[in-house]
Amino acid sequence: MLIFVSIILSLISVYELILIARAICSWVPYFQESRVYEFAFMLTEPVLRPIRDFLLRFDIFRRCPIDFSMIFLFILMSIGSRLLIFLV
């Protein structure tokens, strides 16, 4: 069981690094056409899209020019990791 939890936590950490890579690449126009960005986009967009759609239901997020979906995903992954550690 402990090995399984360790693997899940490692996968969450790798996914967080991919999210960070996507965020950094999105800030630099040159990197938005790179393979790293395409790879990160391909892995993260299926998870970020439902969160973004959910947040856009609220007027405060619809008016804001900042996409908070990545921040919410980091929060959800942090809570999930801590809950997993707590349960084991």
N, C-alpha and C positions, 0 to 999 in steps of 0.2 A: 504494500500500500504506500509506503514511504517513497519508493522509487517512482511510482505512478505520480504522486504529488510533486516530486522533484522534477519530473519530465514536464508536467503541466506548467509549473512555475517557470521553467526554462523557456518553454514555448511562448508564454506571456511576455517574458523579457525580450525575446527575439522580436516578437510582434511590436513591442513598444519601440525598439530600435528602428524597425521598418517605418513606423509612424513618424518618428523623428526625422528620418531620412526624407520622407515625403514632405514634411513641413519645411525643411531646409531647402529642398529642391524647388518648392513652390515659391519661395521668396526670390530666387534668382532666375530670371527669364531664360538664361542660357541652359540651365539644368532641366527646365521643363520639357525639353525635347530629348533628354538623355534616356538611356535604357534603365538606369537606376530608378528614375522617376516613373517610367512606364511600369516597371516591375512592382514598385511600391504602390502605385495607383491600382494596379490589377489586384493586389492582395488586400488593400485596405478599403477600397471603395464599396465592395459588397457589404462591409460592416458599417461603414460611415453613412451610407445612403439612408438606411432606415432611421438612424439616429437623427440625421439632418432633417428628414421628412417629419419626424416626430416633433423636433424643436420648432420647425416652421409653423406648426399649428398654433403656437403662442405668438401673440402680436409683438412682444418685446424682442423676440429673436428674429422676427420677420423684418423689423425696421433696422436692426443692427447690421452694419456692413461686415462684421466679423463672423466667421463660421465657427461656432462653438462645438460642433460635433466631435472634433478630435479631443477637445478638453474633456467632454463628457465621457468619451470612450476611455481616456486615461483614468478618469475617476472610477468608472465601472470596473476596469481591469484591476485597479488597486484594491477596491472593495472585494472583488472576487478572489484576488490573491490572499488577502488577509483572512477572508472567511475560510478559504481552503486550508490555510495554515492553522487557524483556530480549531477547525473541525478534526484535524489530525492530531 
